[in-house]
Amino acid sequence: MQGIIVENKSNIYQVRVDGGNTIYSCYARGKLKKEEISPVVGDKVKITITDEKNKKAVIDEIQKRKVYIRRPKISNLTQLVFVVSSKNPKPDLLMLDKQLAFAEYLNVKAIIVLNKVDLDKQKEFNQIKEIYNKIGYTIIETQANSKIGVEKLKKAIKGNINAFAGNSGVGKSTLINAIFNKKVTEEGKVSNRNKRGKNTTTATKLYEIDENTYIADTPGFSTFEINEIEAKNLYKYFTEFNKYIENCEFVGCTHIKEESCGIKKAVKEGKIDNSRYERFCKIYQQLKEREENKW
């Protein structure tokens, strides 16, 4: 029997079997430990039922993963949904650009959700829309509490294993509850004192919307790092940079210090957004420093 792991609590895996709603509580066979592979949420697995009455089984085999993320541990995602709040907490575009680069690195689709747009009376979120629309990313405006934009989001995530990512307090859990039209995950509140969200999600879990459509509510993305990407390769995952690389004079151009750089020239000419380029430089420097201090 085959299925997908939808939850892991203390190495007891909840597996939803293909073509049905039945969920079995499973342990992993010892041979998987010998092979030094541990099941994670999102894994497609083969199981053997040991107790049909109590819905218990063992995991015999983990099928080949298309995508694997180490933190939080999850596999086979096909789409990342990056939630940014227009206000309270303020938009963290440095985090967003890290996340978008990581989606490009993983070769999965990316959607940007601008939540709490009703709180942005000056409509500053239009500037964010302009930057990322120009690059080619899908942007959906939402007001999770009043369910505005939720139907559009539901259509955008259909047929995918989706992970919602973003800083605490941006409204990920509220959006997920609005999509299901019921409380499936705990909603956090933003502290009035520091305007930062309190992370309410403690375990990665897949919620099924319909057949072949899942949402992962995941802890760990609020301190998002992209250390798998080498600093020298970061430019590859800022997709709007690609067509200007050929204008760089030097092979191995870092696009930071060089004068004869096609990307820097495109920034000066307004072809690449200056603020996004500056965030690229910050992320590059962070990755570079981490690599230099690795040993």
Summary of the structure (lengths in Angstrom):
residues: 295
radius of gyration: 20.9
end to end distance: 45.5
largest distance: 70.3
contacts: 894
relative contact order: 0.12
helix: 33%
strand: 26%
